[in-house]
Amino acid sequence: MKNLRFSIKMVQLLLIGSLFMCQGVGLQLVSASEEKELIFTMGDDLKIMGLVKKPKGDGPFPTVIFLHGSGGMTPDYEKWIEYLSENGFVGVIYARRAFPFGRGSPDEKHRYRDYIFKDISDLNCVIEKLKELSFIGSASLFVMGQSEGGITAYLAASQIKGLKGVIGLNGPTDFLDMYAWTLKEYPKYPMPRLASAAKNIRKFLGCTPEECRERYTIYSPIHHVEQISCPVMIVHGEKDLWVPIRQIQGFVKTLKDVDKPHEAHIYPKEGHLLYLFSLPDIGTTGQVSEWLKPQVWSWKNSQDVLNKIMTFLNKHGK
């Protein structure tokens, strides 16, 4: 418990620092249509690119910020913000720190050491700038994150005040457990980039769990549940090989233990690759393709998730 209190204090101190960083953040809107390109210039001069699409009219409209996973931004996300705008919400997506504006490999210079903290710091600054837009203003704000983006979304529920809700799609919650899983299971997988996952976690946090266990606690949403200040929606595939279901089982139990508002939707036959509007291109032949096929969600269940998301947003945001 002593270590947990220390980690919470550390995160709060870091976020106070991020508020200071937000003072120098700029936002540029490009184009005059309902869909606009966003350019955020962060406190360290890093430019973050994104898109915003709003419903017709002046607003203000409830807004959903989507955080992509380690695969970067995909066309599916653009369809997502279009769908939101058609249903009365402003949709916002942006290329998270280190990622290009579009699918692609991240820039390692900005990727490592305190990356997860910088990610939530960036989100905090993005939110502050979006509130300055007349069609958003003080309207309801939601954050939704997928896979790696889910870490930041779950952290946002406890570290960013004023959100109306947070949605996590197949996102990790416990770095200590995740590190152990990647060491044991990822070397068995045929995808080369997953073989270095444990190494990347060490780069994220700057050390191994043996060297700095506390850092693994600081950046794990499961250890900040008591500070959650908005409803949380959890979606996860029980057969997920990227992020094991036990990551969510522990998270849900902790949410229940401290009586935080949440809803969990676990799909027994589904894996990690959840796409709401399109299917990923995983190829048709080869070892990697065969391994990935069971990880792609069925269209029926992805549409069921979409309906549940919209029910959650309408319940808490309008």
C-alpha positions as CSV (number, residue, x, y, z in Angstrom):
1,M,0.0,0.0,0.0
2,K,2.9,2.4,0.8
3,N,4.3,1.9,-2.8
4,L,0.8,2.4,-4.3
5,R,0.4,5.7,-2.4
6,F,3.8,6.8,-3.6
7,S,3.0,5.9,-7.2
8,I,-0.3,7.8,-7.2
9,K,1.5,10.9,-5.8
10,M,4.1,10.6,-8.5
11,V,1.5,10.5,-11.3
12,Q,-0.3,13.5,-9.8
13,L,3.0,15.4,-9.7
14,L,3.8,14.5,-13.3
15,L,0.3,15.7,-14.4
16,I,0.8,19.0,-12.7
17,G,3.9,19.3,-14.8
18,S,1.9,18.4,-17.9
19,L,-0.5,21.3,-17.2
20,F,2.4,23.6,-17.2
21,M,3.5,22.1,-20.5
22,C,0.0,22.8,-21.9
23,Q,0.5,26.5,-21.6
24,G,2.7,26.5,-24.8
25,V,0.5,24.1,-26.8
26,G,-1.0,25.4,-30.0
27,L,-3.9,24.2,-32.2
28,Q,-4.3,24.8,-35.9
29,L,-7.4,23.9,-37.9
30,V,-6.9,23.3,-41.6
31,S,-9.8,23.6,-44.0
32,A,-13.3,25.1,-43.5
33,S,-15.4,21.9,-44.1
34,E,-17.1,19.8,-41.4
35,E,-14.0,17.7,-41.4
36,K,-10.8,19.5,-40.4
37,E,-7.2,18.6,-40.1
38,L,-5.7,19.3,-36.6
39,I,-2.1,20.3,-35.9
40,F,-1.2,20.4,-32.2
41,T,2.2,21.8,-31.4
42,M,3.0,20.4,-27.9
43,G,5.1,22.0,-25.2
44,D,8.3,20.4,-26.4
45,D,7.6,21.6,-30.0
46,L,6.5,18.1,-31.2
47,K,3.8,18.4,-33.8
48,I,0.8,16.0,-33.5
49,M,-1.5,15.6,-36.4
50,G,-5.1,14.6,-36.3
51,L,-8.6,15.0,-37.7
52,V,-11.9,16.3,-36.3
53,K,-15.3,15.8,-37.8
54,K,-18.3,17.5,-36.4
55,P,-22.1,17.2,-37.0
56,K,-23.8,19.9,-39.1
57,G,-24.6,23.0,-37.0
58,D,-22.9,25.2,-34.5
59,G,-22.9,23.0,-31.4
60,P,-21.5,22.6,-28.9
61,F,-21.6,18.9,-29.4
62,P,-20.5,16.0,-27.1
63,T,-17.0,14.8,-28.3
64,V,-15.2,11.5,-28.5
65,I,-11.4,11.4,-28.7
66,F,-10.1,8.1,-30.1
67,L,-6.6,6.9,-29.3
68,H,-5.1,4.3,-31.7
69,G,-3.0,1.3,-30.9
70,S,0.6,0.4,-31.7
71,G,-0.4,-0.1,-35.4
72,G,-1.0,3.6,-35.8
73,M,-3.9,5.4,-37.4
74,T,-5.9,3.3,-39.9
75,P,-8.7,4.1,-42.3
76,D,-11.1,2.4,-39.9
77,Y,-10.6,5.3,-37.5
78,E,-11.6,7.9,-40.1
79,K,-14.8,6.0,-40.7
80,W,-15.3,6.0,-37.0
81,I,-15.3,9.8,-36.7
82,E,-17.6,10.1,-39.7
83,Y,-20.0,7.7,-38.0
84,L,-19.9,9.8,-34.8
85,S,-20.6,13.0,-36.7
86,E,-23.6,11.4,-38.3
87,N,-24.9,10.5,-34.8
88,G,-24.5,13.9,-33.1
89,F,-21.0,13.6,-31.7
90,V,-17.7,15.4,-32.7
91,G,-15.1,12.7,-33.5
92,V,-11.4,13.4,-32.9
93,I,-8.5,11.2,-33.8
94,Y,-4.8,12.1,-33.7
95,A,-1.5,10.4,-34.3
96,R,-0.2,9.7,-30.8
97,R,3.3,10.8,-29.9
98,A,5.9,9.2,-32.1
99,F,3.4,7.9,-34.7
100,P,3.1,9.3,-38.3
101,F,-0.2,10.7,-39.6
102,G,-1.3,7.4,-41.0
103,R,-0.4,3.8,-40.5
104,G,3.3,3.3,-40.1
105,S,6.2,2.6,-37.7
106,P,6.7,5.2,-34.9
107,D,9.7,7.4,-34.6
108,E,11.9,5.8,-31.9
109,K,13.4,9.2,-30.9
110,H,10.0,10.1,-29.4
111,R,8.8,6.6,-28.6
112,Y,10.8,5.6,-25.6
113,R,11.4,6.5,-21.9
114,D,8.3,7.8,-20.2
115,Y,6.4,7.4,-23.4
116,I,3.1,6.3,-21.7
117,F,3.3,9.3,-19.3
118,K,4.0,11.7,-22.2
119,D,1.0,10.1,-24.0
120,I,-1.4,11.0,-21.2
121,S,0.2,14.4,-20.9
122,D,-0.4,15.0,-24.6
123,L,-4.0,13.8,-24.2
124,N,-4.5,16.3,-21.4
125,C,-3.2,19.1,-23.5
126,V,-5.2,18.1,-26.5
127,I,-8.4,18.2,-24.4
128,E,-7.6,21.6,-23.1
129,K,-7.1,23.0,-26.7
130,L,-10.2,21.2,-28.0
131,K,-12.3,23.0,-25.4
132,E,-11.4,26.3,-27.1
133,L,-13.3,25.3,-30.2
134,S,-16.7,26.8,-30.3
135,F,-18.4,23.6,-31.5
136,I,-17.0,21.7,-28.5
137,G,-16.6,24.2,-25.6
138,S,-17.8,22.7,-22.3
139,A,-19.8,19.9,-23.9
140,S,-19.4,16.3,-22.7
141,L,-16.0,14.7,-23.4
142,F,-15.2,11.0,-23.8
143,V,-11.9,9.1,-24.4
144,M,-11.8,5.8,-26.2
145,G,-8.5,3.9,-26.7
146,Q,-7.7,0.7,-28.5
147,S,-5.0,-1.8,-27.5
148,E,-1.9,0.4,-26.5
149,G,-4.2,3.4,-26.7
150,G,-6.4,1.7,-24.1
151,I,-3.6,2.1,-21.5
152,T,-3.9,5.9,-21.9
153,A,-7.7,5.8,-22.0
154,Y,-7.9,3.8,-18.7
155,L,-5.3,6.2,-17.1
156,A,-7.3,9.2,-18.3
157,A,-10.3,7.9,-16.2
158,S,-8.3,8.5,-13.1
159,Q,-5.9,11.3,-14.1
160,I,-8.0,13.7,-16.1
161,K,-11.0,15.3,-14.4
162,G,-14.2,16.2,-16.1
163,L,-14.5,13.3,-18.5
164,K,-18.0,11.9,-19.0
165,G,-16.7,8.4,-19.7
166,V,-13.8,6.3,-20.9
167,I,-13.9,3.2,-23.2
168,G,-11.1,0.7,-23.5
169,L,-10.9,-1.8,-26.4
170,N,-8.6,-4.7,-25.8
171,G,-6.3,-2.5,-23.7
172,P,-3.6,-3.5,-21.1
173,T,-4.0,-2.5,-17.5
174,D,-1.0,-4.0,-15.6
175,F,2.5,-3.5,-16.8
176,L,4.0,-6.0,-14.4
177,D,1.7,-8.8,-15.5
178,M,2.0,-7.7,-19.2
179,Y,5.8,-7.8,-19.0
180,A,5.7,-11.4,-17.6
181,W,3.3,-12.4,-20.3
182,T,5.4,-11.0,-23.2
183,L,8.5,-12.7,-21.9
184,K,6.8,-16.1,-21.7
185,E,4.3,-16.1,-24.6
186,Y,5.4,-13.6,-27.3
187,P,8.5,-15.6,-28.3
188,K,6.1,-18.3,-29.4
189,Y,4.4,-16.0,-31.9
190,P,5.4,-15.9,-35.6
191,M,5.2,-12.1,-35.9
192,P,8.8,-10.7,-35.6
193,R,7.8,-7.4,-34.2
194,L,6.2,-9.1,-31.2
195,A,9.4,-10.8,-30.3
196,S,10.8,-7.5,-29.0
197,A,7.8,-6.6,-27.0
198,A,9.4,-7.1,-23.6
199,K,12.4,-5.1,-24.7
200,N,10.1,-2.3,-25.7
201,I,8.4,-2.3,-22.3
202,R,11.8,-1.9,-20.7
203,K,12.5,1.0,-23.1
204,F,9.1,2.6,-22.2
205,L,9.8,2.5,-18.5
206,G,13.6,2.8,-18.6
207,C,14.3,-0.4,-16.7
208,T,13.3,-3.9,-15.8
209,P,10.7,-4.7,-13.1
210,E,13.5,-5.9,-10.9
211,E,15.3,-2.6,-11.2
212,C,12.3,-0.3,-10.8
213,R,9.1,-2.1,-9.9
214,E,7.5,1.1,-8.8
215,R,7.6,2.6,-12.3
216,Y,5.7,-0.4,-13.6
217,T,3.1,0.4,-10.9
218,I,2.9,4.1,-11.7
219,Y,2.0,3.5,-15.3
220,S,-0.5,0.7,-14.8
221,P,-4.2,1.7,-14.8
222,I,-5.1,-1.1,-12.4
223,H,-3.2,0.7,-9.6
224,H,-5.2,4.0,-10.0
225,V,-8.7,2.7,-9.8
226,E,-9.6,4.5,-6.6
227,Q,-9.0,7.8,-8.4
228,I,-11.3,7.0,-11.3
229,S,-13.9,9.8,-11.6
230,C,-16.1,8.7,-14.6
231,P,-17.9,5.6,-15.8
232,V,-15.6,3.1,-17.6
233,M,-16.7,0.8,-20.4
234,I,-14.4,-2.3,-21.1
235,V,-14.4,-4.4,-24.2
236,H,-12.1,-7.4,-24.5
237,G,-11.8,-10.6,-26.4
238,E,-11.3,-13.7,-24.3
239,K,-9.0,-15.3,-26.9
240,D,-6.8,-12.2,-27.2
241,L,-3.1,-13.3,-27.6
242,W,-1.7,-9.8,-27.5
243,V,-3.3,-8.7,-24.3
244,P,-4.4,-11.7,-22.2
245,I,-7.9,-11.7,-20.7
246,R,-6.4,-11.8,-17.2
247,Q,-5.4,-8.2,-17.6
248,I,-9.1,-7.3,-17.7
249,Q,-10.3,-9.8,-15.1
250,G,-8.0,-8.2,-12.5
251,F,-9.1,-4.7,-13.6
252,V,-12.8,-5.5,-13.4
253,K,-12.4,-7.1,-9.9
254,T,-10.6,-4.0,-8.6
255,L,-13.3,-1.8,-10.1
256,K,-15.9,-3.8,-8.3
257,D,-13.9,-3.8,-5.0
258,V,-13.9,0.0,-4.8
259,D,-17.4,0.3,-6.3
260,K,-16.5,2.4,-9.4
261,P,-19.1,2.7,-12.2
262,H,-18.2,0.4,-15.0
263,E,-19.5,-2.1,-17.6
264,A,-17.4,-5.0,-19.0
265,H,-18.2,-6.8,-22.2
266,I,-16.1,-9.9,-22.7
267,Y,-16.5,-11.8,-26.0
268,P,-15.5,-15.5,-25.5
269,K,-14.5,-16.3,-29.1
270,E,-12.8,-13.1,-30.1
271,G,-9.1,-12.1,-30.3
272,H,-7.3,-8.8,-30.4
273,L,-8.0,-7.2,-33.8
274,L,-11.3,-5.4,-33.4
275,Y,-12.3,-3.2,-36.3
276,L,-15.7,-1.5,-36.2
277,F,-16.1,-0.5,-39.9
278,S,-13.6,-2.5,-42.0
279,L,-11.5,-5.7,-41.9
280,P,-7.7,-5.6,-41.6
281,D,-5.5,-6.7,-44.4
282,I,-3.6,-9.7,-42.9
283,G,-2.9,-11.5,-46.1
284,T,-4.2,-14.9,-47.2
285,T,-1.3,-17.3,-46.9
286,G,1.6,-18.0,-44.7
287,Q,2.3,-18.6,-41.1
288,V,1.6,-15.1,-39.9
289,S,-1.7,-14.8,-41.8
290,E,-2.9,-18.2,-40.4
291,W,-2.0,-17.1,-36.8
292,L,-3.7,-13.7,-37.2
293,K,-7.0,-15.0,-38.6
294,P,-8.5,-16.1,-35.3
295,Q,-7.4,-12.7,-33.8
296,V,-9.8,-10.8,-36.1
297,W,-13.2,-10.2,-34.6
298,S,-16.3,-11.5,-36.3
299,W,-18.4,-8.8,-38.1
300,K,-21.4,-9.7,-36.0
301,N,-19.6,-9.1,-32.7
302,S,-17.8,-5.9,-33.9
303,Q,-21.2,-4.4,-34.8
304,D,-22.5,-5.5,-31.4
305,V,-19.6,-3.6,-29.8
306,L,-20.4,-0.5,-31.9
307,N,-24.0,-0.6,-30.7
308,K,-22.9,-0.9,-27.0
309,I,-20.5,2.0,-27.5
310,M,-23.2,4.2,-28.8
311,T,-25.5,3.2,-26.0
312,F,-22.8,4.1,-23.5
313,L,-22.1,7.5,-25.2
314,N,-25.8,8.4,-25.4
315,K,-26.4,7.4,-21.8
316,H,-23.6,9.5,-20.3
317,G,-23.1,12.3,-22.8
318,K,-26.4,13.7,-24.0
